[in-house]
């Protein structure tokens, strides 16, 4: 399974923006990137009486909806899935998976921190680095939020090339 790095941080800290910048940087180096986004809200991709909805209602464990340009997998669950289980559904075709959120997972975590939002997160297991807009007193590796090349170098050397 490809390495998974969870990008965590407070709401509006810039997690999505950081991932948006890391993807093309890592792609320019020849890597295939997958992403997984955590949402605390219920999602609804399927509509009652559509064929895919009917498949699930009939008892299918999952259904996939395909078109010429997309695939959407719908898999009902009774409890929130583990990040590693989600990654297994995606397969092995990626060099790294960047997950947004999943603070409670056991994966290595890169925190996005902004001074204006208050202190960094606390009690984060497996914190490997912080991308921040202020120098911090910590032994955890730090990067400027704007130094995408250095963050990509760190991910490449510590996780992609070492797998």
N, C-alpha and C positions, 0 to 999 in steps of 0.2 A: 504494500500500500504506500502511496506517496506520503511524504512528510506533511503534517498539518500544522499550521501556525495560526493561532487565534489572535485576532486583532481586537483588543478590548479597550474600554475607556468609558467615561461618562457620556451621556447623551450630548450630542452637538460638539464633541471633542475633535471630530475630524476622522473618525474611523473609515468611513466610506471614501472620503477624499484620499486618504493615504493609500487605501487599496487600489483606487482608480489610478493613482500615480505609479504604484509598484507593478501593476499588471503590464503596462507597455514596456517598462524598464526591463523586467524579467523576460518578456517575450522577445525583446530586441537582442537578448543574449541566447535565444534559441530554445527557451523553456516553454513548456505547455502548462498553463495555469488554470486551475479550477477554483471556484469560490463557492462558499456556502454561507448564507446569511441567516442569522437567528432572528426570529421575531417573537415578541412576547404576546402578540395579538393573534387571534384566530385568522386563518387564511381561507379564502373561498375561491377556488379556481374552477369548480365544477358546478353546474347549474342543474336543479331538478328537471327531470325528464329529458336531459341530453343523454346520448348513448353512453358516454363514459360514466355518468352518474348512475345510469341503470345497471351498468356492469358491476359497480361497487355495491349497489343495493341488492343485487342478485347474489353477492358473496365473494366476488373476486378479491384476492388479497391486495392487488394493485391494478391500475390501468395506466396505460400510456396513451397520450393523444399526440399524434404526429401530423406535421404539415411539411410542405417543402422546405421550410426554414427553421422549424423548432420541434422540440420534443418536450412535453410536459408529463412528468410522472406524478400520479396521484396515488398515495399509499396511506389509507386511514391508519391511525395509531391510537392506542388507548392511553399511552403516556408519552411524555416528551422523549423523542429518540436521543440516543447517545451520538455525539459527533462522529465517533469512529464508525458507528453503524451507518450513518448517512454517507460517509466517505466511501464505504464499501459498495454502496449502491452505485456510485459514480464510476467504479472500476479503477483500473491501473493506468489509464492513458494520460496521466498527468505527472509532471515533475514535482509539483508542490500544490497544495490546496491552502488557500488563504480563507480562513473562516472569520466572519465578522460577528463578534459577540462570543457566546459560549464561555463566559467567565468561570463557570463551575466545572468545565471539562478538565481532563488531565493533560491536555495538549500544551506544548510550549506557548507562551503568551507574549505578545508585543503590545505594551500599553501605549495608547495615545493620550497625552496629558497636555492640557492648556491651563496656564496659571490663572486665567480669569474664571475658570470653573471650580476653583478650590483645590484641595489636596488631591494627590493621586489616589487611585483605588487602594483599599486595604484588603489584607487577607487573600491575595491573589497567588495561588499555587503555580509554580513553574514559570515565573516571570523571567523572561530571558533578556528583555530590553525595554527601554522607554523612548518613545519619540516625543519630544517635548519642545515647548517654546521658551523654557527657562532652565538654567543650570540647576541641578538638584543635588542634594547631599545624600547619595546612595551609592552602594557598591554595584548596583545593577548597571549594565551597559546603557549608555545614553546616546541618542542621536538628535540632531535638530530635525524638527518636523519637515523642513524643506530639503534635507540632505537625502534625497531618494536614492541616489547612487550608492551611498554608504550603507543604507539600510538594505538595499538589494545585494550588495557585496556580502554583508553579514549573513543574510538568508541563504545566498548561494553557497558560501564557504562552509557555513555551519550545518546546513540541512540538505540542500539539493545535491551538492557534490559528495557529501559524506554518506548518502543513503546506500 
